[in-house]
Structure formats: C-alpha cells, structure tokens
Amino acid sequence: MDIADNSELIDLTFKSIIDALPCYVMVQDQNFNILFANQTFKNDFGKDVIHKSCYSVIKRSLHQCNECPVVETFQDKKVHISEETIQLLDSSTVEVLALSAPLFDAVGNVKACLKVLVDVGTIKESHKELVTLGQSIALLSHDIKNILEGLQGGAYVVEEGMKDKDTKLTLRGWDIVKRNITEITGITQDILYSAKERKPTLKTVKPVDVAHQAGQLFLEKASTMGIQMLMELNPKVPAVKMDPTGISRMLGNLIWNALQACQKDEDKRKHMVFVRVDFYDNYHFLFEVEDTAQGMDKEIQDKLFLEYFSSKGDSGTGLGLMVVERIANNHHGKIEVLTKKKKGSLFRVIFRLPNKELELEEKDF
C-alpha cells in the first residue's frame, strides 16, 4: 500500500488519536494564542478557543502568567515542566502537570510550542491520604500500645473479681476496660476522619439533640476529673440537615480538649466546661465549647489547626482539631476561637440555618 495515497486517512488517524488522549493538548504561538486544541481540551474549555490566549482560556485571566513553561521553551528551545492550577469552563479548578515542547520550522527556529496538561490532582490527593494515614498510625502507635495494655490490665482485674466473687473489684476492672475502649474508639475515628476525605451522611436532626448526646458521654468523665460541665442548649434552634455522627465527633473532640485543658490548669481550684447551642444571628446558629482553663498564647492559637500539631506535648496526637476543622468544612461551617490567658478558651463553630439560602447573598461567610 502506498502511504502517500492515504495521507488524508493518516492525518485523520493521528487527529483521532490526539483527540482521544485523556489529557489536554494545544499548540500556541509566541503571543500565547491557541492555534490547535484537541477534543478533550475543547470539551472542558469550550469549542471556540482557537486564536484566544492560553491564559484567558485556562486561567480566566487578562494577563500573562508570571511563570510559564511556554515562555522558557521559546527562549531556550528546550522542554520545560511546571505545576499549574487551571480553571475549567464550569469554574472548577484542576491541578495539572504542564509540559511545553518546541515545534521547529525548516531552519531550526521555534515556530510554535506544544503544551500538554495532565491532571494530577487525583493522584496528589490519593498520595496525601496515604501519607496522612501512615503518619497517623506512626504517631498513634505508642498511644494504642498504652490503651491495649490498659485493656489487658482491666480484663485482669475483672477476672480476679469474678474469681473471688468480688462485685466491687469486678466493677472497678470493667470501668477500666470501658475507659480504654472509649479512648481507642476515639483514636480510631480520628484516624478515619483525618486520613480520608469523606462526604457527610446528612440527616434532619435537631442540633440540641446532637449536642446533648455528645455532652452526656463526658458528664461522668468530667465529674471524676472534678470539673463541672454545664450544657446550655437553646431548644428554639430548628432542625437542620447535618451528619450527626460527624458533628458528635466534632463536639466530642472539643469537649475532651476543654476537659484536658482544665485538668492541666493547677492554678484554679474549680473549673467549668460549657457546651452550648444557640443562634449566632438571623441566618446562622452555633455550637460552642468553653473552658475556664489557662487559655492560649498567640503562637499556639496560630498553629491550632495544623496537621499533627498538639499543645499537649507527648500526650496529644494533633488529630483532634484537624478532625474538627474537616467536619466543619464538610458542613460549610466556620470556626472561631476566642481565648484569654489565665481566663480560658472558647471554640465556636457556626453553621447556616435552614431556609435562609436566598437571604445569604450579602450575609454569608
């Protein structure tokens, strides 16, 4: 078969291959105008991209990018690679690996530039989740070991109590077992929430009911720590759609942090922790957890929501507040932290009230 006689078929085949590539392919001139774009590119950026500037199409910008591999390719005639964030036609953003390569004319001058964009956002997110999970397990291995030893110790006390028919000893051992089960359950849930991004399972629930159930779990623990825990729950806050398991976890972490802060503060004889649900304004409601401990300085406050940061030293994992922030973000909430040295700290999480979407254009966060 004479290939020359099938040039149109060959051109069509190459174009079909380029159009079918699962990445964005375009050719640009020295003014960054798009001379060619494959079908994948047109599907996500629009059909009328030819002769438009690259930065106006993929960045929605009126100005040339500060760092552009195409500029470097035109200057030194070499291949260049960079990481970029681009904006699709539907306004969503994508992290891409951008590769630029020179296209030469007959005398060796760069006539145009080939630019290929490969989506790496999903890969980076998966990598981040694996790294986070590995770091979480490494950081928590010591804590888990201690909890397992506590479970073994509690089980031994239970067995001894049952053997001697000593009800008090059996109950004391069972109390040790329950405390350690609570601890390892909390750590496991924190790992699950921090290691993988997950969509909340929304149900219509009353915020006061969720807060009451979360608070009840800590009433006995607060009492044994010598801390008075008060729940101030406004029953007029209406039912909303939220993930009750996630919100309960969020409140649990905040309450436990408050109890530990009070226990650590030895300057005061009496400590209190408040759990609140109330209106924030006409458009939002709030959850609050407040303690009367020592408060925080600005350095600690600035690092609160960083991954694995803990102000508790070796006794903290740094996952608790990271989980709080993730759950709040998943519900489109906002976190406020108010603190004063030697007075205490208040963590406030604000959420949108139902049926207020239309009025929120000027009043949303």
C-alpha positions in Angstrom: 0.0 0.0 0.0 1.3 3.4 -1.0 1.3 5.6 2.2 1.3 8.8 0.1 -2.0 7.8 -1.4 -3.5 7.5 2.1 -2.3 10.8 3.5 -5.8 12.0 4.4 -6.5 8.8 6.2 -3.2 9.1 8.1 -3.9 12.7 9.1 -7.4 11.7 10.3 -6.0 8.8 12.3 -3.4 11.0 14.0 -6.1 13.6 14.8 -8.4 10.9 16.2 -5.6 9.7 18.5 -4.8 13.2 19.7 -8.4 14.0 20.3 -8.8 10.7 22.3 -5.9 11.4 24.6 -7.1 11.7 28.3 -5.1 15.0 28.7 -5.2 18.5 27.3 -3.1 19.1 24.2 -2.7 22.5 22.5 -0.3 24.4 20.2 0.5 28.0 20.9 2.3 30.8 19.0 4.7 33.3 20.6 1.8 35.5 21.7 0.3 32.5 23.6 -2.6 32.3 21.2 -4.0 28.8 20.8 -3.5 27.5 17.2 -4.7 24.0 17.9 -6.5 22.2 20.8 -7.6 18.5 21.0 -11.2 17.5 21.6 -10.5 16.7 25.3 -9.4 20.4 25.7 -12.5 21.7 23.9 -14.8 19.5 25.9 -13.7 21.2 29.2 -12.8 24.7 28.0 -15.3 25.3 25.1 -15.3 24.9 21.4 -14.3 28.5 20.4 -10.8 28.5 22.0 -8.8 28.8 18.8 -7.0 32.2 18.4 -7.7 33.0 22.1 -4.8 33.5 24.5 -3.9 30.4 26.6 -4.1 32.4 29.9 -7.6 33.8 29.1 -8.9 30.3 28.5 -7.3 28.1 31.2 -6.7 30.8 33.9 -9.6 33.2 33.2 -7.0 35.9 33.3 -6.3 39.1 31.3 -2.6 38.9 32.0 0.2 36.5 31.0 1.2 34.1 33.8 4.2 35.0 35.9 5.8 31.6 35.5 5.1 29.9 32.2 6.9 26.9 30.7 6.0 28.1 27.2 8.0 31.3 27.6 11.0 29.3 28.6 10.6 27.0 25.7 10.5 29.9 23.2 13.6 31.4 24.8 15.9 28.3 25.1 14.2 25.8 22.6 14.0 23.2 25.4 11.3 21.1 27.1 10.0 22.6 30.3 7.7 21.2 33.0 5.7 23.0 35.7 2.8 22.5 38.1 -0.2 24.7 37.5 -3.8 25.2 38.7 -6.3 25.7 35.8 -10.0 26.7 35.7 -12.4 24.7 33.6 -15.4 26.1 31.8 -17.7 25.1 34.8 -15.4 27.1 37.1 -14.0 24.1 38.8 -10.2 24.0 39.3 -7.8 21.2 38.4 -4.1 20.7 39.4 -2.1 19.8 36.3 1.4 19.0 35.3 2.2 21.2 32.3 4.8 20.2 29.7 5.9 22.5 26.9 8.0 21.4 23.9 9.3 23.4 20.9 7.9 22.9 17.3 10.7 23.9 14.9 10.4 25.4 11.3 12.7 24.3 8.5 15.7 26.4 9.6 15.5 25.4 13.3 13.6 28.3 14.8 10.8 27.7 17.3 7.7 28.4 15.2 5.2 27.3 17.8 5.0 25.5 21.1 3.3 22.3 22.1 1.7 22.3 25.6 0.3 19.3 27.3 -1.6 19.4 30.6 -2.1 16.3 32.6 -4.5 16.2 35.6 -2.5 15.2 38.7 -5.0 16.4 41.4 -6.5 13.0 42.0 -3.0 11.4 42.2 -1.8 14.0 44.6 -4.9 13.7 46.8 -4.5 9.9 47.0 -0.9 10.3 47.8 -1.7 12.8 50.6 -4.3 10.4 52.0 -1.8 7.5 52.1 0.9 9.8 53.7 -1.6 11.1 56.3 -2.7 7.6 57.2 0.9 6.4 57.6 1.8 9.4 59.7 -1.4 9.0 61.8 -0.6 5.3 62.6 3.1 6.1 63.3 2.1 8.9 65.7 -0.6 6.9 67.4 1.2 3.6 67.8 2.5 4.5 71.3 -0.9 5.6 72.4 -2.6 2.5 71.0 0.0 0.3 72.8 -0.8 2.0 76.1 -4.5 1.6 75.6 -4.1 -2.1 74.8 -2.1 -2.6 78.0 -4.9 -0.7 79.9 -7.4 -3.1 78.4 -5.4 -6.1 79.5 -5.0 -4.7 82.9 -8.7 -4.0 83.2 -9.6 -7.5 81.9 -7.2 -9.0 84.6 -9.0 -7.1 87.3 -12.4 -8.2 86.0 -11.2 -11.8 86.0 -9.8 -11.6 89.5 -13.1 -10.0 90.8 -15.1 -12.7 89.2 -12.8 -15.4 90.5 -13.2 -14.0 94.1 -16.9 -13.1 93.6 -15.9 -9.6 94.5 -18.5 -7.4 92.8 -16.7 -4.1 93.6 -13.4 -5.4 92.2 -15.2 -6.6 89.0 -16.9 -3.3 88.5 -13.6 -1.4 89.0 -12.0 -3.6 86.4 -14.9 -3.1 84.0 -14.7 0.6 84.5 -11.0 0.5 83.4 -12.0 -1.6 80.3 -14.8 0.9 79.4 -12.4 3.9 79.6 -9.9 2.3 77.4 -12.5 1.2 74.9 -13.7 4.8 74.7 -10.1 6.0 74.1 -9.3 3.6 71.3 -12.7 4.2 69.7 -12.0 7.9 69.7 -8.5 7.5 68.2 -9.8 5.1 65.5 -12.5 7.6 64.5 -9.9 10.4 64.4 -7.7 8.4 62.1 -10.6 7.6 59.8 -11.7 11.3 59.6 -8.2 12.6 59.1 -6.9 10.1 56.7 -9.6 10.2 54.0 -11.9 13.0 52.7 -15.5 11.8 53.1 -18.9 13.2 52.3 -21.1 13.7 55.3 -24.2 11.5 55.6 -26.9 14.2 56.0 -30.0 13.7 58.2 -32.5 16.1 59.5 -31.7 16.4 63.2 -32.0 19.0 66.0 -28.6 20.5 66.9 -29.6 20.5 70.6 -30.2 16.7 70.5 -26.8 16.1 68.9 -25.1 18.3 71.4 -27.0 16.7 74.4 -26.0 13.2 73.3 -22.3 14.2 72.8 -22.2 16.0 76.1 -23.8 13.1 78.0 -20.8 10.9 77.0 -18.5 13.2 79.0 -20.5 14.0 82.1 -19.2 11.1 84.2 -15.7 11.7 83.0 -15.9 15.4 83.9 -17.2 14.5 87.3 -14.3 12.1 88.0 -11.9 14.9 86.9 -13.5 17.3 89.4 -14.8 19.6 86.6 -18.3 20.9 86.4 -19.9 20.6 83.0 -22.9 22.6 82.0 -25.0 22.3 78.9 -26.8 25.5 77.7 -28.9 24.3 74.8 -31.5 26.6 73.1 -34.4 24.3 72.1 -35.6 27.0 69.6 -32.8 26.3 67.2 -34.6 24.4 64.4 -33.8 21.0 62.9 -31.2 21.1 60.2 -29.6 18.7 57.7 -26.2 17.5 59.0 -24.2 14.4 59.7 -25.0 13.7 63.4 -22.1 11.2 63.7 -19.6 13.7 62.4 -21.0 16.6 64.4 -21.0 14.5 67.6 -17.4 13.6 66.8 -16.5 17.3 66.4 -18.1 18.2 69.7 -16.6 15.2 71.4 -13.1 16.4 70.4 -13.8 20.0 71.6 -15.2 18.8 74.9 -12.4 16.4 75.6 -9.8 19.1 74.7 -11.6 21.5 77.2 -11.6 18.9 80.0 -7.9 18.2 79.5 -7.1 21.9 79.4 -8.9 22.3 82.8 -7.2 19.3 84.3 -3.8 20.7 83.2 -4.5 24.0 84.9 -3.5 23.7 88.5 -3.8 27.4 89.4 -7.5 27.2 89.9 -9.4 25.1 92.4 -12.6 25.0 90.4 -13.1 24.5 86.7 -16.1 24.6 84.4 -16.8 23.5 80.8 -19.8 24.9 78.9 -21.4 23.2 75.9 -23.8 25.5 74.1 -26.2 25.5 71.1 -27.8 28.9 70.2 -28.5 31.3 67.4 -25.5 33.3 66.1 -27.6 35.7 64.1 -30.8 35.6 62.0 -29.0 33.4 59.4 -26.8 31.1 61.4 -26.6 29.0 64.6 -23.7 27.9 66.6 -22.1 25.2 68.7 -19.8 26.4 71.5 -17.4 24.7 73.9 -15.9 26.9 76.5 -13.5 26.2 79.3 -12.1 28.1 82.3 -8.5 26.9 82.0 -5.3 28.9 81.3 -6.2 30.0 77.7 -3.6 30.0 74.9 -0.9 32.4 73.7 -1.0 33.6 70.1 1.7 31.2 68.9 -0.3 28.2 69.9 -3.5 29.7 68.6 -1.9 30.3 65.2 -1.0 26.6 65.0 -4.2 25.0 66.3 -5.4 23.5 63.1 -2.1 22.5 61.6 -1.8 18.8 60.9 -0.4 16.9 63.9 0.2 20.0 66.0 -0.6 19.4 69.7 -0.2 21.8 72.6 -0.3 18.7 74.9 3.2 17.5 74.2 3.6 13.7 74.2 0.1 13.2 75.4 -1.5 14.7 72.3 -1.8 13.3 68.8 -2.6 16.6 67.0 -5.5 14.9 65.1 -8.4 16.2 67.2 -8.7 19.8 66.0 -7.7 18.7 62.5 -10.8 16.5 62.5 -12.9 19.3 64.0 -11.9 21.6 61.1 -12.5 18.9 58.5 -16.0 18.2 59.8 -16.9 21.9 60.0 -15.6 22.4 56.4 -17.6 19.4 55.2 -20.7 21.2 56.5 -19.7 24.6 55.1 -19.2 25.9 58.7 -16.9 28.4 60.1 -14.7 28.1 63.3 -13.9 31.0 65.6 -11.5 30.7 68.5 -11.6 33.2 71.4 -9.0 32.9 74.2 -7.6 34.9 77.1 -4.6 34.0 79.2 -5.5 32.7 82.6 -9.2 33.0 81.8 -10.0 30.2 79.3 -10.8 29.4 75.7 -14.0 29.3 73.6 -14.3 27.3 70.4 -17.3 28.3 68.3 -18.5 26.5 65.2 -21.1 28.4 63.1 -23.4 26.8 60.6 -26.1 28.1 58.2 -29.8 28.0 59.3 -32.2 26.1 57.0 -34.4 28.0 54.5 -32.1 31.0 54.6 -30.2 30.5 51.4 -32.0 33.3 49.5 -31.1 35.9 52.1 -27.5 34.8 52.3 -26.1 36.5 49.3 -24.9 39.5 51.3 -24.6 37.8 54.6 -22.9 34.6 54.0 -19.3 33.9 55.1 
